[in-house]
Amino acid sequence: MYPKSQKAFQSLFLLFSVFNVVLFGIWFSYPKAENTTTQNDPNILNNYQYIIYFLIVLIFGYGFIISTPRLYTLSGVGFTFFLVSFCIPFALIVLTFFTQNFTSGLERSERITYSLIIESLFATGSVLIAIKGVLGKVTPLQIFLIAILQIILYSTNYCLNVVYFGVIDSGRGMLLHLFSAFFGFTLTSTLTSHVKTIKNPNRNSDNFTDVISLLGTCVLWIFLPSINGAISIRGGKYRATINTIFSICSSTVISFAISALRNNGGVAIASAADLYVTPFMAILVGFISGLLTTFCFNDLRSFLNKTLSIQDGEILLSLHAIPGMISGIVNIIAIEYAHSHQGLYNGAYEFIIPEKGDQTNKQIFALIISIIMPSLGGIVTGWIVTLFTENTSDPYVDEFWARHNEQANSFLKNPIFQDNMTLSTLDNSTSSVSSDDY
């Protein structure tokens, strides 16, 4: 366990829980009666479905993927569940605060809308992406601090780009994936120098955790088309769904092919998912993204681990940063194409792309800011988190849940049960991945 930070974590969590309750009580309410339709309204049911899809992606998708270390599976899923439960209401509060300050000024009440809930889910996803590089190397207190600071930074970036400048990024390829990748990379770069775990055998996977991780990937694969179209309007939802399906199919096929050759997603189309990019462009973007991410993964891992002693940075750079950059570039091209082909949008052009001449410059600005701001923010957050560093003898071990494991083991070792069953112990030397590979 973490005796020194445990009480601090419990106190800080209790403080922010009370903070959420108080602000929800005095600040938020439902939309006006004329804006809340009946329970049989198809729009209400449709919006609810998108929220459910998002929650499945956050808990089962990201939660399973980050549970790869063989002795950290319970913590991977458990901390994901905890972060999702805390971050959604906290992100809603922070987003509301920044949105009001960027628009009409701070008001005494705020209506909870569908778009606000969806954006708080995106902010929560940003936290889960960024902690991929540090989970297992930090204490629960540090995880909690990272979540708080990142949501504040994510909300600032969102309000600056979307609320103030009107940047178009329907699937959040830039504002979510690119932002989270660089925040997480600089964060793990800062923490790696304090926590040496590159050759720790506990971080290796086994057959069970490999299957769990693959199941998480399948969940993301299934629901990503819905996520990319969650905030699209009019015909944008159809285009976002179709474009993402073509993109992830192409990306998956090329990834399997390259992996087989080298022994070794749909994120790349996210920003332009609801724009008219044509099916050919969607499948081409998936092909290029799958090609680059698969090629770069092993090379980045070797370079970062052996040359810079940075662990797990390749996960963030190859799986989120590269597709996020591709997404931003495709988004700029699609917007330029839309300026001269407005008729393709059947009268919805002004709703999807409000600006004409300046919109391209705004997209370029958002792409740059979504790299610089999180990079600096990750470094600062890393420095802050290191102030609360507590040495643990066993990184990547479910120490936070150890009490329950000990109770279960003592229960199973009771002589009553030993007569009828054989207890097996985990062979820590057995793993599907050797630590020498790192």
N, C-alpha and C positions, 0 to 999 in steps of 0.2 A: 504493500500500500504506500501512500504518500502522506505520512503522518503530519508533516509541517504544513502542506498546502491543502489538506483535506478540509480543515475547519474554515480556511479562507474561501475555498470553493463553495462550501455549503452556505456560508454567510453571504457571499456575493450573489449566488444564485437566488437565495431567498430575497435579497434586496431588490434584484431586478424583477423577480416574480411579483413582488408588491408594487413595483413601479409600473409594470404592465397593467395590473388590475386597476390601479388608481387612474391611470390615463385613459383606459378604456371606459371607466365609469364617468369621467367628466368631459371627455373629448369626442367620443364616437357615437353615432346613431345610425339607424337605417335610413335609406332614401325616403323621400316623401311618398305619401300614399299613392299618388297618381303615377309614380314611377315604379312601384312594386306591383307587378301583375299577378294574376291568379296562379295557383300552384300547377295548373294544367298548361300554362303558357309554354310553348316549345322552346322559346328563348331561354327561360329559366332552366329547363331540363338540359338544354344544350350546354349552357355555361357550367352547370353542375358537373356534367360529364367531363369537361375539360379540367376542372379542378381535381376530380377523382383521378384522371390520367396523370396529372402532375404529381399528386401525392404518391401514386404507385411508383413513378419514376424516382422520386426523391428517396423513398424508404427502401423499396426492393431493388431498384436499379443501382443507384449510387451506394446504398448500404451494403449490397452483396459484393459489388466490385471492390470496395475498399477493405473487404474482409479476407484478403488473400493470405496474409501471414497465418501460418497453421495454428499458432497459439494465441491468436488475437481475433478470432472469428466473432466471438461473443461481444467483444468491445467494439468491433467494427460496426456490427448491426445495432448494438445498444446505444453507442454514442450518436449514430445517425438518427435513431429514433428520438433521442434526447434533443439533438440540435434542431431537427425539424419542428418539434413541439415548441421549443423556445423561440426559434428564429422567425417563424411566420408572424406571430403577433408583434414581436419586437421590430421586425422589418417594416410592418405596416405602420407602426408609430413613427419610425425614423423617416420613412418615405413621405408620410403625410407632412411631417415637420418641414422637410426640405422642399417639398412641392409647393406648400403654401408660401414659403419664403421666396421661392423663385417666381411666384405668380402674383397673387393678390395680397400677400402679407399674412401673417399668422392670425388665424381665426379661432374662435372659441369652440367651434364644433366642426365635425367632418363626417360626411356621409360615406359609409363603407360601400364601395361599388365593386362590381366584378373585376374591372381592370385593376383596381388597387389590390385586390386579393391576389390576382395573377402575378402582379409585379412583386408582391411580397414572397411568392413562391419562387420567382426567378432569383431574388436576393438570397433566399435560403439555399437554392441550388448552387449559387456562387460560393457559399461557405463550404459545402460538401465537396466541390471540385478542388478548392484550394487546400483543404486539409489532407488530401491524398498523399502529399509529400511529407507530412509531419506526423500523421496519426501513428501511434505506437512509440513515438520518441518524445512525446510531451505528456504532461500530467493533465487530469481533467480541468484543473484551474486554468492552465494555459490554453486548452482547447476552448474554454468558455471565453477567455479574453480575446482570442483570435476571432471568434464568431462576432463578438460585440464590435470590435474595431473594423472588421471587414464589412459588416453591414452598413456601418456609418460611411465608409469610403465608397462602397457600391452605390449607396443612395445618392451621394454627392455626384458621382460620375453619371448616374442615370438622369438626375435632374438637370445637370449641366447640359448634357447632350440631347435628351429627348424633350424635356419640359421647356428648356430655355431656347435651344437652337433648333428643335424640331427634327432631329436626326431620325432616319427610318432604319429600323432594325427589328423586324417582326419576330424572328426566331432568336434574337439576342446572340448572334454569332460573335459580334464585337463586344457588346456590353456585358455579356455573361461569360462566354468561353474564353475569349481573348483576355479580358480583364482578369478573370479568375486564374488563368494559367500563369500570367506574369506576376500576379500577387503571390500565388502559391510558390512559384519558382524562387523569387527573391526571399520569400519567407523561409523556405527550406534551405536555401543557400546560407542564410544567416545562422540558422539553428544547427546545420550540419557541423559547423566548426566547434560547437559546444557539445554535441551528442554524437560520438563515434559509433555508428551501428552498421556500417557498410558490410562488414563480414560477420555480423551476428547471425548465427544459424536460425534464431527464432523468427527472422523475417522471411524465411523460405516458405514456400507453399507445399501442400501435399495434394493427393488426388481429390480429397473432399473439398478443400478450399478452392481448388482449381474449378471444380464443378460449380460451386457457389458463385464464383466470379463470372463464369460463363453464363450462368442463369441471369445474373445482373445485367450482363451485356445484352442478352436476349430481350430482357424487359425494356431496356433502352431502345433497342432496335424496333420493337413493336410499337411503342408509344411515342417515339420521337416525331413522327409525322403530325400527330395531334398537338404536341407541344409547340412545334414550329408555327402552327396555324392558330394557336390559342387566342392571340390578340388581333388577328387579321380581320378585315371587314369585307363585306360583300363577296365578290368572287375570289378574294384573296385566300380564304380558307381552302377552297378547292385547289387553287394553284399551289398553296403551301403544302398540302397533303400529297398531291401527285408528284411535285418536284422532289420532295423529301424521300418518297418511296423509291423513285428512280435513282436518286443519289446514293442512298444507303445500300441498295441492291448492288449497284456498280462498285461502291467502295468495299463491300464485303467480299465480292468475288475476286477483285484484284488483290485484296489483302491476303486471302487464302493462297492465291497463286504465288505471290511474292514471298510469303512466309515459307512455303514449301521449297522455294528455290534458295532462300537465304537462311534456312533453319531458324528461323525465327521462333468520314461518316457524314452521316447526315448533317453534322455540325457545319460542314463547309458550305452548305446551301442555305443555312439558317437565316442570315441577314436578308437575303434576297428571295426567301422561300415563297412569299406571296406576290412577287413581281413576275412579269411576263418574261421568263428567261428561256422558254421553249424546253420541251422534253429532252432534246439533244444536249442542250447546255447543262441541264440538271444531271444527266447521266455522265457527261464529260467531267463535271466538277467532282462528282463522286469518285470517278476513276482516278483523277489527278490527286485528290485528297488521300485516297487509300494507298496510292503508290508512294507518295511522299512520307506519310506517317509510318508506313511499314518499313521503308528503307531507313528512315531516320531513327527509329526507336532503338535498335541495337547499337548503331554508331554513336548516338547521343549518350546512351547508358555507359558505354565503354569510356567515352571521352570524359564525361562528367564525373564518373566514379574514380577512374584511375588518374586523371590529370588534375581535376579541380577538387576531388574529394567531396563532391556534391551527390547526395543520394536521393533517388526517386524523382529527380528533376526531369528526366526523360519522359516520364508519364505525363507530366503537365505540358511540356513543350510539344511532344509529338502528337498527343491525343487531343489537345485543346488549343494550344497556341497556333500551330500550323493550320489546322482547319479554320480557326477563327480569323487568321489573316486572309486565307483564301476566301472566306465568307465576306469579309469586308471589301476585298477587291472585286469580287463578283457583284456585290451590291452596288458599287460605284458604276461598273459597266452597265448593269441593268437599268439604273436610273438614267444614265446618259441615253441608253437605247429608248427608254420610255418617253423622253422629251420629244423625240421625232416620230414616235409611233403611239400617240395618245389614243387613237381609235381602238387599239387592242383592248383597252380597259372598259369599253362600253359605257362611257359616261362617268366612270368612277375614278378617273385619273386624278381629279382635284382632291378627292378624299384620301387617296393613297399617297400621292406625292404633292403636298401643298405648295411647295416652292418650285420654281423652274431653274433659273440661272444659278442661284446660290446653293441649291441643294447638293450638288456634287462637292463643292468646297466644304460644306458642312459634314458630309460623309467622310471626307479625307481627314478633317479635323478630329472627328470622333475616333477614327482608326488610330491616329497618333496619340490622342489623349488616353485611349483605352490601353495603351502600352506604357506610357510614361507614368501616369498617375498610380496604377497598381504596383508598378515596379518600385517606386519610391515608398509607397504605402507598405509593401511587404517587408522592405528593409527596416522601416521604422517600427512596424509591428513586431518583427523579429527581435529587435533590440529591447523593446518593452517586455516581451515574453521571457527573454533570457534573465531578466531581473527576478523572475519567479522560478528559475530552474532548480529542480531537486533531483539529485542523482538517484537512479534506481538500478538495482543489480540486474534486472531482467527486462530490457526493452522488448516490446512486442509480446508481452505476456498479459493475460487478463487479470492484472492485479486489482483493478477496481472492483471486480466481481469475485475476488478470491474467497470471500467469506462463504458464498453460496457453494462454491466448488468444494471447499473443505467440509462443509456440512454434508454434501452429497457423498463424498468419499468416505467419511466416517460412518455414514448410514449404510453404504454398500459393504464396508469392511466388517460389519457386525457378524459375529459367528453364526447367527441364524441364517444369514444369506450365503455365507461362504460354503456351506455344505451343498448348495444347489447351483452355484454358479462359479465361474472362474473369472477372477479379475485380471484384466490386462492393463499393462502400463504403456504409456506412450514412449516409443523409442525416439529420443530427440536427435539421434544421429541419422534417421531415415528421412529423406526428403526428395521430392521430385526435382528440386533445383539445388545444386551444390553451391555452397558459399564461395567456392573458388571461382565461380563464374563472375563474381563481382570484383 
